[in-house]
Amino acid sequence: MTTLTHAQRRTTCIHEAGHAVAFALGGVSVHRLAVADEGAEAWRTDIRNGRMCTGLWGLCEKADLVLPRQFLRWLMNEGCLHPDGRGHPQLLQRPEGRAQVEGFSARLQREIRAQMVGLMAGPAAEQIFTGEAVHLYPAGEFDEVRQAEDLSWLLPARDAFQHAAALTVRTLQRPDVWAAVERVAGELERAGTLTHRLRGLLPAALPDWPPGGAAV
């Protein structure tokens, strides 16, 4: 890693705030935001599961997606139990995999979409802030976009990723949402870490959001 500059730190704060605001809109709890100090040459921080986060300049720590036990047992039996979705595409293309996914409740499908949008909102916010065209490509530079695509295999609609990506960008472009991103980013830039004050900074969850593809 190179030394973290003032501009890079500000961009990192926008990135993490984008994650946090979108997760909050989707009803996903955000536990902590953190960013490295300006001038840092390396950074690491503890996360809730007891592991250490390294190799990044910032962190948005949120609630994990909880999948049905029956589905997790099936994944485990197939040797594919990875919470971030790794390995799901190949398995879920099979008829028995599609049958598992199509049995998910509407509420769980919405929670999956909320995780996808929250993951992609960090990269999208960063690109909006830096004035770049927003590109949410799984093979691009942002690992969160790949994670979102992997999660899309847990939804019945095969165009779920494209719908979630488009919704992510449109949501961040709303003036009220972008104002929330800038507000949270500003507080994170000043404090370095946000925990207890986060609830008062983040927007309330939107009912039945994010919508499914047909409603986007």
PyMOL commands that set and color helices and strands:
alter all, ss='L'
color gray80, all
select helices_A, chain A and resi 6-25+69-77+88-92+95-102+106-130+143-152+160-172+175-191+198-201+213-215
alter helices_A, ss='H'
color red, helices_A
select strands_A, chain A and resi 30-35+44-46+52-54+58-62+193-194
alter strands_A, ss='S'
color yellow, strands_A
deselect
rebuild
show_as cartoon
